[in-house]
Protein backbone atom coordinates (compact mmCIF):
# COMPACT_ATOMS: atom_id res chain seq x y z
CA UNK A 1 0.00 0.00 0.00
CA UNK A 2 1.16 3.49 -0.77
CA UNK A 3 -0.12 7.05 -0.63
CA UNK A 4 -1.15 8.46 -4.01
CA UNK A 5 1.34 11.32 -3.70
CA UNK A 6 4.24 8.87 -3.24
CA UNK A 7 3.15 6.81 -6.25
CA UNK A 8 2.86 9.89 -8.46
CA UNK A 9 6.25 11.17 -7.30
CA UNK A 10 7.86 7.84 -8.23
CA UNK A 11 6.21 7.86 -11.65
CA UNK A 12 7.15 11.48 -12.32
CA UNK A 13 10.79 10.56 -11.74
CA UNK A 14 10.51 8.14 -14.66
CA UNK A 15 9.39 10.86 -17.12
CA UNK A 16 5.99 9.14 -17.36
CA UNK A 17 3.23 11.30 -18.87
CA UNK A 18 0.57 11.68 -16.18
CA UNK A 19 -2.87 13.18 -16.51
CA UNK A 20 -5.35 13.67 -13.68
CA UNK A 21 -9.02 13.01 -14.34
CA UNK A 22 -10.40 13.65 -10.88
CA UNK A 23 -8.77 14.23 -7.54
CA UNK A 24 -9.93 12.31 -4.52
CA UNK A 25 -12.13 14.06 -1.99
CA UNK A 26 -9.84 12.66 0.72
CA UNK A 27 -6.84 14.54 -0.65
CA UNK A 28 -4.06 11.93 -0.57
CA UNK A 29 -5.71 8.50 -0.52
CA UNK A 30 -4.04 5.22 0.32
CA UNK A 31 -3.71 3.10 -2.84
CA UNK A 32 -4.33 -0.57 -2.12
CA UNK A 33 -4.13 -1.76 -5.71
CA UNK A 34 -3.95 -0.74 -9.36
CA UNK A 35 -6.19 -1.98 -12.18
CA UNK A 36 -6.60 -1.34 -15.88
CA UNK A 37 -9.95 -3.21 -15.81
CA UNK A 38 -12.73 -0.76 -14.89
CA UNK A 39 -14.84 -3.67 -13.62
CA UNK A 40 -12.23 -4.44 -10.96
CA UNK A 41 -12.11 -0.92 -9.51
CA UNK A 42 -13.17 -0.53 -5.89
CA UNK A 43 -12.39 2.01 -3.17
CA UNK A 44 -8.63 2.20 -2.76
CA UNK A 45 -7.91 0.83 -6.25
CA UNK A 46 -6.31 3.21 -8.76
CA UNK A 47 -7.72 2.92 -12.30
CA UNK A 48 -5.15 3.31 -15.08
CA UNK A 49 -6.49 4.01 -18.57
CA UNK A 50 -4.21 2.27 -21.05
CA UNK A 51 -4.06 3.29 -24.69
CA UNK A 52 -4.06 0.17 -26.87
CA UNK A 53 -4.74 -0.89 -30.43
CA UNK A 54 -7.78 -3.07 -29.65
CA UNK A 55 -9.49 -1.05 -26.92
CA UNK A 56 -9.07 2.51 -25.74
CA UNK A 57 -8.88 2.54 -21.94
CA UNK A 58 -9.99 6.16 -21.68
CA UNK A 59 -13.46 5.07 -22.81
CA UNK A 60 -13.87 3.25 -19.48
CA UNK A 61 -13.17 6.22 -17.18
CA UNK A 62 -16.86 6.81 -16.41
CA UNK A 63 -17.33 3.15 -15.48
CA UNK A 64 -14.33 3.23 -13.17
CA UNK A 65 -15.48 6.44 -11.48
CA UNK A 66 -18.95 5.00 -10.88
N, C-alpha and C positions, 0 to 999 in steps of 0.2 A: 504494500500500500504506500501511496505517496501523495503529497499535496499537489494540486494542479499547478501551482506556481513553480514547484521544483521540477515537475515534468516538462513544463514549457521552457524553463531555463536550460534544461539539458538538451532539448531539441533545438533551441535557438543557437546553441553552441555548435551544432552540426550544420549550420546554414540551411536548415529545413524551412521551406516556405510554410508559414502558419497563417491561418485565417480564422478569426473568431466568428461564430454565428450568433451565439448568445452566451452572455456571462451568467454564472450561477447566482442565484439570490443569496446564497450563503457566503459569497465572496471568494473563498479559497477552499473549495471542497476537497475531501479526501477521495482519491481515485482508487477504487478497489479492483478495477479491471478495465480492459480496453476491448472494444469490439468493432468490427467493420460490418456486422450483420445487425441491421436496425431492429430485428425481431428479438435479439438477445440483449438489448439495452434495458437496464434497470437502474434505480438510484445507485449512484456510486460508480457506474460504468461509463467510461468516456467513449462516445461514438466517433469514429474516424471515417470520413467520407473518402473513399478511394476512387480515383479516376482510373477507369479500365476500358478496354476495347469492347467487351461484351455488355457491361452494365455500368452506368454512371452513378457512383455512390452518392453524389450530391442530390439526386432525385429522392433519396430516402431520408433526408434531414427532417422533414415534417413527421414521419413515422417515428423516428428516434426521439424527437422532442416530446411527442405525445406519450 
